[in-house]
Amino acid sequence: MFLKTVLAGVAVAIVAGGSAIAAECTLPADAQAGKTISNQCKSCHVFEADKPSRPTAPNIHDVYGSKAGQRSDFPKYSEGMQGAAAKGLVWTDENLMEYVNDPKAFLIKVNGKEVKHAMFFALKDEQKRKEIVAFLKAIKGKPECN
Ligand code: HEC
């Protein structure tokens, strides 16, 4: 009984210690607003840095500033996204704003021809797009944020 109590105390101390070490995620206001919007993306995308892509969509935790179509754990990039990758497209603010507004039109523009695409979702509201891009920018390289 005594030992059990002592062990329980140790377990509590370890748990408490663990959470004290883990970095807390702090985000600027626009990125914080974007975090709420990211719930709309999470039906397909993974945002946790250390988790693999899902069959529905690639992990986009570190997509900001990266080359398009680079997740090797997502084997189903469309013809259009593979074409964008071959052209070295980078996910800048501008490209993300355009892509999320109209994935199909953006990939046709980048490829310079009719291509298949695979993201059947669009966020038309400009303010919301700015916020989701701010969120992607803010969480890049920060595993504590997702
Ligand atoms: C219905 C599922 C779905 C939803 C919802 C969705 N996406 Fe996607 N997304 C995809 C798929 C599938 C791809 C791969 C597209 C391709 O290969 O053409 C993709 C690709 C992307 C990429 C490029 C990834 C890379 O590896 O280059 C970005 C950036 C992206 N999505 C952002 C978003 C954002 C931001 C949202 C929310 C506002 C969102 N997506 C919502 C399915 C989705």
Residues whose N, C-alpha, C, O or C-beta is under 5 A from the ligand:
A	BS01	HEC	Q40 C41 C44 T56 A57 P58 V63 K67 A68 G69 Q70 R71 K76 Y77 S78 M81 H117 A118 M119 F120 F121 L123 I132
